[in-house]
Amino acid sequence: MHEQLYAFNNTPIGTLRIGCSSTMAQNVLAEMTAEMLQE
């Protein structure tokens, strides 16, 4: 899980904006946060 967070945090913001909408990015962050809280 930490490796995924590390890779995500190092993803260029420009790529995120082009690759997906801001809403989708928020959903991904919400899912990752939920997974961390469950552990």
ZIVEN-V959673 format. One record per residue. RES is the residue in one letter. PSI is psi in whole degrees, -180 to 180 (999 if undefined). NEAR is the number of other ideal C-beta (glycine too) atoms within 10 Angstrom. Layout:
RES/PSI/NEAR + RES/PSI/NEAR
//
This chain:
M/-43/9 + H/-34/7 + E/-38/7 + Q/-41/10 + L/-41/12 + Y/-45/9 + A/-40/9 + F/-43/13 + N/-24/7 + N/5/7 + T/129/11 + P/137/9 + I/-38/8 + G/-41/8 + T/-39/9 + L/-43/15 + R/-37/11 + I/-39/8 + G/-31/11 + C/163/13 + S/163/10 + S/-35/9 + T/-43/8 + M/-39/11 + A/-41/16 + Q/-39/11 + N/-40/12 + V/-45/13 + L/-40/11 + A/-41/10 + E/-43/10 + M/-39/14 + T/-43/10 + A/-40/9 + E/-40/12 + M/-37/11 + L/-31/7 + Q/-32/6 + E/999/5
//
